[in-house]
Amino acid sequence: TSTNTTTTTTTTTMTTTTTPTTTTTTTPTTTTTTTKTTTTTSAGSGPAELKNDEMCGITGGQAECYFDCDITSSVQGSGQLIKDLTCLQDCFSSQESVTDYCITSLLNDVISKGVCNLTDEFGYNPGPGIYKPLVACGMAIVASPWGFNQTVVDQGTCSKKTENLLLKKKCRKEIMEEQGFIQNTLLQLIQNSCNHNVSEYYVDFMQGNLPSGRKKRDAESLNSEEAQLHSRVKRLAPAQVIYGSDGIRTKLEF
């Protein structure tokens, strides 16, 4: 008896299928906000550092000719005056054909010769007292409009040429259009250096333009606006003074 033994070997093949798994890793994003804090130091807690900007003071304009002048106040000089007259010489023309040459001529006379010594017998000098030298000028006694005699300058330090120029209306216009402290300086020089007729020419003009110095007119013939133009009217900057009837107003070069 043959026994056939069949061994069946069953081979089981196990196939492992690996499915790739995709893992997504999310990295948290951190947003950092930086806040800049400016601390202001008060006056009592320590000194603060100040720095000029590189464009500080640069405006594109130009300096006025009188910026280098020494301005002083004088009660006897009726307000502000320029003490160093040489600083004004570059403000006016040196050419005789130009209208404001009359001012140059006045300045040249006073700078080179001085002003008149107006000290009276009581030791009082009505001049501003800031210009040198004081010169003994030729004086005269004339009758004043108020009924008494007064001592005036007959021959001062102003040359005849300067006085003739100052008596022209165009020159008067130039002087009256200057800013207050320059105008006052020039008028003081005229009063203390030139013949009294030249001085009175300017004094009469200013007094005649004061509201109290105007002649009375028929109120119905002039409206208020026209009447205002014929009086000396003060204005805020830029126009300090206006003499409407003569077309004169403060002239500013800017």
C-alpha positions in Angstrom: 0.0 0.0 0.0 1.6 3.1 -1.1 0.5 6.2 0.6 1.0 9.2 -1.4 1.1 12.1 0.8 0.6 15.2 -1.0 1.8 18.1 0.9 0.3 21.0 -0.4 2.2 23.9 0.6 0.3 26.9 0.4 2.3 29.9 0.1 0.6 32.8 1.0 2.1 35.8 -0.4 1.1 38.8 1.5 1.4 41.9 -0.4 1.5 45.0 1.7 0.5 48.1 -0.1 1.7 51.2 1.6 -0.3 54.2 0.8 1.9 57.3 1.3 0.4 59.6 3.7 1.0 63.3 3.2 1.4 65.2 6.4 0.9 68.9 6.2 2.7 70.8 8.9 1.3 74.3 9.5 3.9 76.6 11.0 2.3 79.3 13.0 3.2 82.8 11.8 3.9 85.3 14.4 3.4 88.9 13.6 5.4 91.2 15.8 4.3 94.9 15.9 7.0 97.3 17.2 5.7 100.5 18.7 8.2 103.4 18.9 7.7 105.6 21.9 9.0 109.1 22.0 9.8 110.5 25.4 9.8 114.2 25.8 12.0 115.6 28.5 10.4 118.4 30.5 12.4 121.5 31.3 12.9 120.4 34.9 14.1 116.9 34.3 17.1 117.6 32.1 18.5 119.6 29.2 16.9 119.1 25.7 19.1 119.0 22.7 18.2 121.6 20.0 19.5 121.4 16.5 19.0 123.7 13.5 17.6 122.2 10.3 19.9 122.7 7.4 17.3 124.8 5.6 16.7 127.0 8.7 16.5 130.6 7.8 16.8 130.0 4.0 13.7 131.7 2.4 15.0 132.7 -1.0 14.8 136.4 -0.2 17.5 138.9 0.5 18.6 141.1 3.3 17.5 144.7 3.5 20.2 147.3 3.3 19.5 148.6 6.8 19.8 145.2 8.5 23.3 146.1 9.7 22.2 149.4 11.2 22.3 150.2 14.9 18.9 151.5 15.8 18.4 153.5 19.0 15.4 155.3 20.7 15.6 158.9 21.5 13.1 161.1 23.2 14.6 164.3 21.8 14.9 162.6 18.4 11.1 161.8 18.4 11.5 158.1 18.3 13.7 155.5 16.7 16.9 156.7 14.9 19.7 155.1 13.1 22.9 155.8 15.0 25.6 154.7 12.5 24.7 156.7 9.4 27.3 155.0 7.2 25.1 151.8 7.2 22.6 153.8 5.1 24.9 154.8 2.4 24.3 151.6 0.4 20.6 152.1 0.5 20.5 155.0 -1.9 21.9 155.8 -5.3 25.3 157.4 -5.8 24.3 158.6 -9.3 23.1 162.2 -9.4 20.5 161.5 -12.1 18.6 159.2 -9.7 15.9 160.8 -7.5 17.0 159.4 -4.2 20.6 160.8 -4.7 19.4 163.8 -2.6 19.5 161.5 0.4 22.9 160.3 -0.4 24.1 163.9 -0.7 22.6 164.6 2.8 24.3 161.6 4.3 27.6 162.5 2.8 27.5 166.0 4.2 26.6 165.0 7.7 29.0 162.1 7.9 31.9 164.2 6.7 31.0 167.5 8.5 28.8 166.6 11.5 25.7 168.3 12.7 25.1 171.7 14.2 25.5 172.3 17.9 22.1 173.8 18.9 22.9 174.1 22.6 21.3 177.3 23.9 22.4 179.7 26.7 20.8 177.4 29.2 22.8 174.4 28.1 19.9 172.6 26.4 20.4 171.0 23.0 17.1 170.0 21.3 19.0 167.7 18.9 19.0 163.9 19.4 22.6 164.0 20.8 23.9 160.9 19.1 25.6 162.3 16.0 29.2 163.6 16.1 30.9 165.9 15.7 28.9 168.9 16.9 29.8 171.9 14.8 29.3 175.6 15.5 27.0 176.6 12.6 25.9 180.0 11.4 22.7 180.9 13.3 20.0 183.5 12.7 17.0 184.9 14.6 13.7 185.0 12.8 10.2 185.8 13.8 8.1 182.7 14.3 4.5 182.3 13.3 3.5 182.2 17.0 4.6 185.7 17.6 8.1 185.4 19.2 11.6 185.3 17.8 13.4 182.0 17.5 17.0 181.0 16.8 17.4 178.9 13.6 20.1 177.4 11.5 21.2 179.8 8.7 24.3 178.1 7.4 24.7 174.5 8.6 26.7 171.5 7.5 24.5 170.8 4.5 25.9 172.1 1.2 23.9 174.4 -1.0 23.7 171.6 -3.5 22.2 169.2 -1.0 19.7 171.9 0.2 18.6 172.5 -3.4 18.0 168.8 -3.9 16.1 168.5 -0.7 13.7 171.3 -1.7 12.4 169.3 -4.7 9.1 167.5 -4.4 10.5 164.3 -5.8 13.1 164.2 -3.1 10.5 164.9 -0.4 8.5 162.0 -1.8 11.5 159.7 -1.5 12.1 160.7 2.1 8.4 160.4 3.2 8.1 157.0 1.6 10.9 155.5 3.8 10.0 153.4 6.8 9.4 155.3 10.0 12.8 155.0 11.6 14.7 155.9 8.4 12.4 158.7 7.7 12.7 160.1 11.2 16.5 159.8 10.9 16.6 161.8 7.7 14.3 164.5 9.0 16.3 164.9 12.2 19.5 165.4 10.0 17.7 168.0 8.0 16.5 169.8 11.1 19.9 169.8 12.8 22.2 170.3 9.7 20.4 172.3 7.0 19.1 175.9 6.5 15.9 176.5 8.4 13.9 177.0 5.2 14.7 173.4 4.2 13.6 172.1 7.6 10.4 174.1 7.5 9.6 172.8 4.0 9.2 169.3 5.5 7.7 170.4 8.8 5.0 172.4 7.0 4.2 169.4 4.7 3.7 167.1 7.7 1.7 169.6 9.7 -0.4 170.4 6.7 -1.4 166.7 6.3 -2.5 166.3 9.8 -6.3 166.1 10.2 -6.2 169.1 12.6 -4.1 171.1 10.1 -6.4 170.8 7.1 -8.4 173.7 6.0 -12.1 173.5 6.6 -14.1 172.5 3.6 -17.7 172.2 2.8 -18.7 168.8 4.1 -21.2 168.3 1.3 -18.5 168.7 -1.3 -16.4 165.9 -0.1 -17.5 162.4 0.9 -15.8 160.7 3.8 -13.6 158.6 1.6 -12.1 161.5 -0.3 -11.6 163.5 2.9 -9.6 160.6 4.3 -7.3 160.6 1.3 -6.3 164.2 2.0 -5.3 163.5 5.6 -2.2 161.8 7.1 -3.6 158.3 7.8 -1.7 155.8 9.9 -1.9 152.2 8.7 -0.6 148.9 10.0 2.3 147.2 8.2 3.1 147.1 5.4 2.1 150.7 4.9 2.9 152.8 7.9 1.8 156.2 6.6 -0.2 157.4 3.7 -0.3 160.9 2.3 -3.1 160.4 -0.2 -3.2 163.8 -1.8 0.5 163.6 -2.7 0.4 159.9 -3.7 2.9 159.1 -0.9 2.9 155.9 1.1 5.5 153.8 3.0 7.7 152.0 0.4 8.8 148.5 1.3 11.2 146.6 -0.9 10.1 143.0 -0.8 
